[in-house]
Amino acid sequence: MYLEQTKTILGDVLNLGPAAAALTADSPLLGSLPELDSMAVVTLIGALEEHFGIVVDDDDISASTFATLGSLAHFVEQKAG
């Protein structure tokens, strides 16, 4: 559930279009998606907070959170749980 919803939000925020459908849990994000710059990370976090009803503190976020789609989805699941 979290993986698919996170993928949808990521695709929407980054305007990936059909390319978003090809993303898997192992798909690398930071450094691999040119659309995922610092401003996009801020926008993405806001969208995830709104969609899942979570609060993400600056201290919660690290590069490993955005390493792959799976790591990001896992992070969201931990925050929502």
N, CA and C atoms as a LAMMPS dump frame, in Angstrom:
ITEM: TIMESTEP
0
ITEM: NUMBER OF ATOMS
243
ITEM: BOX BOUNDS ff ff ff
-5.0000000000000000e+02 5.0000000000000000e+02
-5.0000000000000000e+02 5.0000000000000000e+02
-5.0000000000000000e+02 5.0000000000000000e+02
ITEM: ATOMS id mol type element x y z
1 1 1 N 0.825 -1.187 0
2 1 2 C 0 0 0
3 1 3 C 0.874 1.257 0
4 2 1 N 1.792 1.344 0.959
5 2 2 C 2.623 2.544 1.05
6 2 3 C 3.51 2.714 -0.168
7 3 1 N 4.019 1.615 -0.693
8 3 2 C 4.904 1.693 -1.85
9 3 3 C 4.181 2.289 -3.054
10 4 1 N 3.006 1.77 -3.36
11 4 2 C 2.259 2.26 -4.528
12 4 3 C 1.825 3.708 -4.349
13 5 1 N 1.352 4.057 -3.163
14 5 2 C 0.916 5.433 -2.922
15 5 3 C 2.1 6.396 -2.953
16 6 1 N 3.222 5.981 -2.39
17 6 2 C 4.422 6.822 -2.418
18 6 3 C 4.897 7.011 -3.858
19 7 1 N 4.843 5.942 -4.641
20 7 2 C 5.237 6.023 -6.051
21 7 3 C 4.339 7.002 -6.81
22 8 1 N 3.045 6.946 -6.556
23 8 2 C 2.101 7.848 -7.227
24 8 3 C 2.389 9.304 -6.872
25 9 1 N 2.606 9.558 -5.588
26 9 2 C 2.891 10.932 -5.145
27 9 3 C 4.212 11.41 -5.731
28 10 1 N 5.23 10.558 -5.71
29 10 2 C 6.529 10.911 -6.286
30 10 3 C 6.373 11.258 -7.769
31 11 1 N 5.652 10.429 -8.493
32 11 2 C 5.437 10.673 -9.92
33 11 3 C 4.709 11.976 -10.181
34 12 1 N 3.718 12.268 -9.331
35 12 2 C 2.953 13.509 -9.49
36 12 3 C 3.804 14.737 -9.185
37 13 1 N 4.531 14.694 -8.067
38 13 2 C 5.343 15.839 -7.646
39 13 3 C 6.453 16.131 -8.661
40 14 1 N 7.061 15.068 -9.179
41 14 2 C 8.177 15.246 -10.114
42 14 3 C 7.739 15.3 -11.574
43 15 1 N 6.429 15.179 -11.812
44 15 2 C 5.898 15.167 -13.182
45 15 3 C 6.602 14.126 -14.049
46 16 1 N 6.711 12.911 -13.52
47 16 2 C 7.42 11.852 -14.247
48 16 3 C 6.576 11.221 -15.354
49 17 1 N 5.273 11.423 -15.299
50 17 2 C 4.401 10.848 -16.318
51 17 3 C 4.495 9.335 -16.331
52 18 1 N 4.496 8.727 -17.532
53 18 2 C 4.525 7.267 -17.641
54 18 3 C 5.771 6.625 -17.038
55 19 1 N 6.861 7.38 -16.907
56 19 2 C 8.093 6.824 -16.336
57 19 3 C 7.892 6.395 -14.888
58 20 1 N 6.941 7.007 -14.196
59 20 2 C 6.688 6.654 -12.796
60 20 3 C 6.235 5.206 -12.67
61 21 1 N 5.512 4.704 -13.646
62 21 2 C 4.995 3.333 -13.602
63 21 3 C 6.12 2.307 -13.583
64 22 1 N 7.269 2.668 -14.121
65 22 2 C 8.398 1.738 -14.197
66 22 3 C 9.191 1.664 -12.888
67 23 1 N 8.919 2.567 -11.958
68 23 2 C 9.66 2.572 -10.701
69 23 3 C 9.291 1.362 -9.845
70 24 1 N 10.307 0.774 -9.214
71 24 2 C 10.1 -0.352 -8.299
72 24 3 C 10.689 0.024 -6.94
73 25 1 N 10.527 -0.852 -5.967
74 25 2 C 11.073 -0.595 -4.632
75 25 3 C 12.578 -0.382 -4.684
76 26 1 N 13.249 -1.011 -5.626
77 26 2 C 14.703 -0.909 -5.73
78 26 3 C 15.181 0.247 -6.601
79 27 1 N 14.246 1.015 -7.151
80 27 2 C 14.635 2.128 -8.023
81 27 3 C 15.354 3.21 -7.219
82 28 1 N 16.576 3.568 -7.619
83 28 2 C 17.298 4.628 -6.916
84 28 3 C 16.648 5.982 -7.181
85 29 1 N 16.654 6.843 -6.163
86 29 2 C 16.037 8.162 -6.302
87 29 3 C 17.094 9.261 -6.325
88 30 1 N 17.641 9.598 -5.151
89 30 2 C 18.613 10.694 -5.085
90 30 3 C 19.809 10.398 -5.973
91 31 1 N 20.133 11.343 -6.823
92 31 2 C 21.274 11.175 -7.713
93 31 3 C 20.928 10.447 -8.998
94 32 1 N 19.767 9.82 -9.045
95 32 2 C 19.369 9.08 -10.245
96 32 3 C 18.228 9.747 -10.995
97 33 1 N 17.408 10.492 -10.26
98 33 2 C 16.314 11.225 -10.897
99 33 3 C 16.685 12.705 -10.912
100 34 1 N 17.016 13.241 -12.073
101 34 2 C 17.425 14.653 -12.125
102 34 3 C 16.328 15.594 -11.622
103 35 1 N 15.068 15.132 -11.697
104 35 2 C 13.952 15.961 -11.234
105 35 3 C 13.943 16.118 -9.713
106 36 1 N 14.614 15.201 -9.016
107 36 2 C 14.59 15.206 -7.549
108 36 3 C 15.718 16.079 -7.01
109 37 1 N 15.514 17.387 -7.084
110 37 2 C 16.49 18.328 -6.533
111 37 3 C 16.012 18.758 -5.14
112 38 1 N 16.727 19.678 -4.528
113 38 2 C 16.411 20.053 -3.144
114 38 3 C 15.008 20.642 -3.015
115 39 1 N 14.584 21.434 -3.975
116 39 2 C 13.234 21.999 -3.911
117 39 3 C 12.181 20.911 -4.09
118 40 1 N 12.46 19.96 -4.948
119 40 2 C 11.51 18.868 -5.16
120 40 3 C 11.395 17.999 -3.913
121 41 1 N 12.501 17.824 -3.183
122 41 2 C 12.459 17.055 -1.935
123 41 3 C 11.517 17.73 -0.944
124 42 1 N 11.624 19.055 -0.811
125 42 2 C 10.752 19.805 0.103
126 42 3 C 9.288 19.652 -0.318
127 43 1 N 9.02 19.783 -1.606
128 43 2 C 7.659 19.637 -2.123
129 43 3 C 7.14 18.227 -1.897
130 44 1 N 7.999 17.243 -2.147
131 44 2 C 7.618 15.843 -1.969
132 44 3 C 7.285 15.544 -0.51
133 45 1 N 8.105 16.041 0.409
134 45 2 C 7.842 15.813 1.83
135 45 3 C 6.503 16.426 2.218
136 46 1 N 6.226 17.62 1.732
137 46 2 C 4.942 18.261 2.014
138 46 3 C 3.771 17.447 1.486
139 47 1 N 3.922 16.913 0.293
140 47 2 C 2.849 16.099 -0.305
141 47 3 C 2.642 14.807 0.483
142 48 1 N 3.73 14.187 0.925
143 48 2 C 3.631 12.96 1.721
144 48 3 C 2.979 13.251 3.067
145 49 1 N 3.359 14.363 3.691
146 49 2 C 2.758 14.742 4.977
147 49 3 C 1.256 14.931 4.83
148 50 1 N 0.869 15.634 3.777
149 50 2 C -0.552 15.906 3.553
150 50 3 C -1.329 14.624 3.258
151 51 1 N -0.807 13.79 2.391
152 51 2 C -1.509 12.575 1.968
153 51 3 C -1.646 11.563 3.109
154 52 1 N -0.569 11.357 3.853
155 52 2 C -0.566 10.318 4.885
156 52 3 C -0.877 10.853 6.287
157 53 1 N -1.02 12.176 6.429
158 53 2 C -1.313 12.749 7.741
159 53 3 C -0.164 12.577 8.723
160 54 1 N 1.066 12.724 8.225
161 54 2 C 2.246 12.57 9.065
162 54 3 C 2.957 13.906 9.2
163 55 1 N 3.872 13.971 10.159
164 55 2 C 4.727 15.145 10.334
165 55 3 C 6.168 14.672 10.22
166 56 1 N 6.917 15.295 9.331
167 56 2 C 8.313 14.932 9.112
168 56 3 C 9.184 16.077 9.617
169 57 1 N 9.977 15.789 10.64
170 57 2 C 10.904 16.785 11.168
171 57 3 C 12.182 16.77 10.337
172 58 1 N 12.872 17.896 10.305
173 58 2 C 14.13 17.974 9.553
174 58 3 C 15.118 16.905 10.009
175 59 1 N 15.118 16.612 11.312
176 59 2 C 16.049 15.621 11.852
177 59 3 C 15.741 14.202 11.389
178 60 1 N 14.502 13.983 10.911
179 60 2 C 14.086 12.648 10.461
180 60 3 C 14.662 12.286 9.1
181 61 1 N 15.075 13.295 8.353
182 61 2 C 15.416 13.096 6.953
183 61 3 C 16.92 12.937 6.774
184 62 1 N 17.294 11.912 6.013
185 62 2 C 18.701 11.728 5.651
186 62 3 C 18.753 11.278 4.195
187 63 1 N 19.936 11.25 3.653
188 63 2 C 20.085 10.813 2.268
189 63 3 C 19.593 9.379 2.103
190 64 1 N 19.779 8.549 3.143
191 64 2 C 19.345 7.154 3.036
192 64 3 C 17.824 7.033 2.92
193 65 1 N 17.095 8.018 3.442
194 65 2 C 15.629 8.017 3.31
195 65 3 C 15.241 8.047 1.839
196 66 1 N 15.992 8.789 1.052
197 66 2 C 15.688 8.976 -0.364
198 66 3 C 16.58 8.123 -1.271
199 67 1 N 17.199 7.099 -0.721
200 67 2 C 18.089 6.252 -1.524
201 67 3 C 17.321 5.518 -2.614
202 68 1 N 16.196 4.897 -2.24
203 68 2 C 15.369 4.164 -3.207
204 68 3 C 13.899 4.458 -2.93
205 69 1 N 13.062 4.09 -3.866
206 69 2 C 11.621 4.24 -3.645
207 69 3 C 11.205 3.408 -2.433
208 70 1 N 11.782 2.218 -2.299
209 70 2 C 11.456 1.357 -1.167
210 70 3 C 11.839 1.973 0.172
211 71 1 N 13.013 2.608 0.245
212 71 2 C 13.433 3.229 1.509
213 71 3 C 12.521 4.404 1.852
214 72 1 N 12.089 5.143 0.849
215 72 2 C 11.178 6.258 1.091
216 72 3 C 9.815 5.748 1.559
217 73 1 N 9.301 4.712 0.916
218 73 2 C 8.014 4.127 1.309
219 73 3 C 8.083 3.553 2.723
220 74 1 N 9.202 2.93 3.062
221 74 2 C 9.391 2.378 4.407
222 74 3 C 9.397 3.492 5.439
223 75 1 N 10.071 4.59 5.129
224 75 2 C 10.109 5.753 6.01
225 75 3 C 8.697 6.28 6.266
226 76 1 N 7.909 6.405 5.193
227 76 2 C 6.536 6.899 5.324
228 76 3 C 5.714 5.941 6.185
229 77 1 N 5.883 4.642 5.955
230 77 2 C 5.144 3.644 6.731
231 77 3 C 5.491 3.733 8.219
232 78 1 N 6.772 3.934 8.526
233 78 2 C 7.194 4.075 9.93
234 78 3 C 6.563 5.297 10.563
235 79 1 N 6.537 6.421 9.82
236 79 2 C 5.967 7.654 10.34
237 79 3 C 4.455 7.535 10.528
238 80 1 N 3.805 6.836 9.623
239 80 2 C 2.341 6.698 9.665
240 80 3 C 1.906 5.683 10.704
241 81 1 N 2.776 4.703 10.969
242 81 2 C 2.428 3.615 11.874
243 81 3 C 2.433 4.075 13.292
